[in-house]
Amino acid sequence: METFLKEQFETINESKIIYNIFIMNEKYLYIYNNFINLTRNKDLYSSLYRDDNFSDRLTLFLLHFAFFLKNFKNEENKIILQEIYDFNFRQLELSLREIGYGDQSINKKMKDYINLFHSMVSEIHFWKNLSRAQKLEKFTIFLSDFREIDHLLDYFEIFNENLSKKTLNSYLKSVSNP
């Protein structure tokens, strides 16, 4: 009887974990897909020296996400933003697996991408206080393969402005596009 209860308890716990993962997927998938769609905008790649690749798209995805977190970061949103952060990086890891990277490569790539992201967040932290020239300088750190980044700066200025006009809840409720 004791073994049966233990197995039942483990099954219930596993079901709760699966349920929570499913709910989190449903809850944050809309935001993730919006960032993916924004990143697919061909105009963003018009000044790239070559054909765009996964790394270029990921860089722009991470920039979108960095501005998103910057705009909504506060004590009230701390837990939700951490869940969105975890969800997005879990999705990126799954994308790498789908591309065919092995476990060791994935671990190294994810470490590189997380470091890149945190560098972006750090560089845009005082975005409003920077001059246009300083903002362009910050962008060249991450967008070195792009010939002209003025249009990217203009794009992200508008994106950032649009984010600041809305609430995090509007993105969670699927009411608004970033």
C-alpha positions in Angstrom: 0.0 0.0 0.0 2.8 2.4 0.9 4.5 1.9 -2.5 1.3 2.5 -4.3 0.8 5.9 -2.5 4.4 6.8 -3.3 3.9 6.1 -7.0 0.6 8.0 -7.0 2.3 11.0 -5.4 5.1 10.9 -8.0 2.6 10.7 -10.8 0.6 13.6 -9.4 3.8 15.7 -9.1 4.9 14.8 -12.7 1.4 15.8 -13.9 1.7 19.2 -12.1 5.1 19.8 -13.7 3.8 18.9 -17.2 0.7 21.1 -16.6 2.8 24.1 -15.4 5.1 23.7 -18.4 2.1 23.6 -20.8 0.5 26.6 -19.1 3.8 28.6 -19.3 4.0 27.7 -23.0 0.6 29.0 -23.6 1.1 32.0 -21.5 4.4 33.2 -23.0 4.3 31.7 -26.5 2.5 34.8 -27.9 5.3 37.1 -26.7 8.0 34.8 -28.1 6.2 34.4 -31.4 5.8 38.2 -31.7 9.6 38.6 -31.2 10.2 35.9 -33.9 7.8 37.7 -36.3 9.5 41.1 -35.7 12.9 39.5 -36.3 11.7 38.1 -39.7 11.2 41.6 -41.0 13.3 41.6 -44.2 13.8 45.4 -44.0 16.0 44.9 -40.9 18.5 43.0 -43.0 18.7 45.4 -45.9 22.2 46.7 -44.9 23.7 43.3 -44.1 27.0 42.6 -46.0 25.7 39.1 -46.9 22.6 36.9 -46.7 21.2 36.8 -43.2 21.7 33.7 -41.1 20.5 32.2 -37.8 23.0 34.2 -35.8 21.9 37.5 -37.4 18.3 36.7 -36.6 19.1 35.7 -33.1 21.0 38.9 -32.5 18.0 41.0 -33.6 15.6 38.7 -31.6 17.8 39.3 -28.5 17.8 43.1 -29.1 14.0 43.1 -29.3 13.9 41.0 -26.1 16.4 43.3 -24.3 14.3 46.4 -25.1 11.2 44.5 -23.9 12.8 43.6 -20.6 14.3 47.1 -20.1 10.8 48.7 -20.5 9.0 46.4 -18.2 11.6 45.8 -15.5 10.3 46.7 -12.1 9.7 44.9 -8.8 6.1 44.2 -9.7 7.0 42.4 -12.9 10.1 40.6 -11.6 8.6 37.1 -11.4 6.7 37.3 -14.7 9.8 38.7 -16.6 11.9 35.9 -15.1 9.4 33.3 -16.4 9.4 35.0 -19.9 13.2 35.1 -19.8 13.4 31.4 -19.0 10.8 30.5 -21.6 12.5 32.4 -24.4 15.9 30.9 -23.7 14.3 27.4 -23.4 12.8 28.0 -26.8 16.1 29.1 -28.2 17.7 26.0 -26.9 15.0 23.9 -28.6 15.7 25.7 -31.9 19.3 24.8 -31.6 18.4 21.2 -31.1 16.1 21.3 -34.1 18.9 22.7 -36.2 20.9 19.7 -35.2 23.5 20.9 -32.7 24.7 18.3 -30.2 24.5 18.7 -26.4 28.0 20.0 -26.0 27.6 22.5 -28.8 24.3 23.6 -27.4 25.7 24.3 -24.0 28.5 26.4 -25.4 26.1 28.3 -27.8 23.6 28.9 -25.1 26.3 30.3 -22.8 27.5 32.6 -25.6 23.9 33.7 -26.4 23.1 34.4 -22.8 26.3 36.4 -22.4 25.5 38.3 -25.6 22.0 39.1 -24.3 23.2 40.3 -20.9 25.7 42.5 -22.7 22.9 44.0 -24.7 20.8 44.6 -21.6 23.8 46.3 -20.0 24.5 48.5 -23.1 20.9 49.7 -23.4 20.3 50.2 -19.7 20.5 54.1 -19.9 19.2 54.3 -23.4 17.1 57.4 -22.9 20.2 59.3 -21.7 22.3 58.5 -24.7 22.9 60.7 -27.7 22.2 59.3 -31.2 25.9 58.9 -31.8 26.3 56.9 -28.5 23.4 54.7 -29.4 24.9 54.0 -32.9 28.1 53.1 -31.1 26.3 50.7 -28.9 24.6 49.1 -31.9 27.9 48.6 -33.7 29.0 46.3 -30.9 26.3 43.8 -31.8 25.6 44.6 -35.4 29.2 44.6 -36.9 28.2 42.9 -40.1 25.6 45.6 -41.0 26.9 48.4 -43.3 24.4 51.1 -42.3 22.7 50.8 -38.9 20.9 54.2 -38.9 17.7 52.5 -40.1 18.1 49.9 -37.4 18.5 52.5 -34.7 15.4 54.3 -36.0 13.5 51.0 -36.0 14.5 50.2 -32.4 13.8 53.8 -31.3 10.2 53.4 -32.6 10.0 49.9 -31.1 11.2 51.1 -27.7 8.8 54.1 -27.8 5.9 51.7 -28.6 6.8 49.4 -25.7 6.9 52.4 -23.3 3.3 53.3 -24.3 1.8 49.9 -23.3 1.7 47.7 -20.2 3.2 44.3 -19.8 -0.3 42.9 -19.2 -1.3 44.0 -22.7 1.3 41.7 -24.1 0.5 38.8 -21.8 -3.2 39.1 -22.7 -2.4 38.9 -26.5 -4.1 42.3 -27.0 -1.1 44.0 -28.5 1.8 43.5 -30.8 5.2 44.8 -29.6 
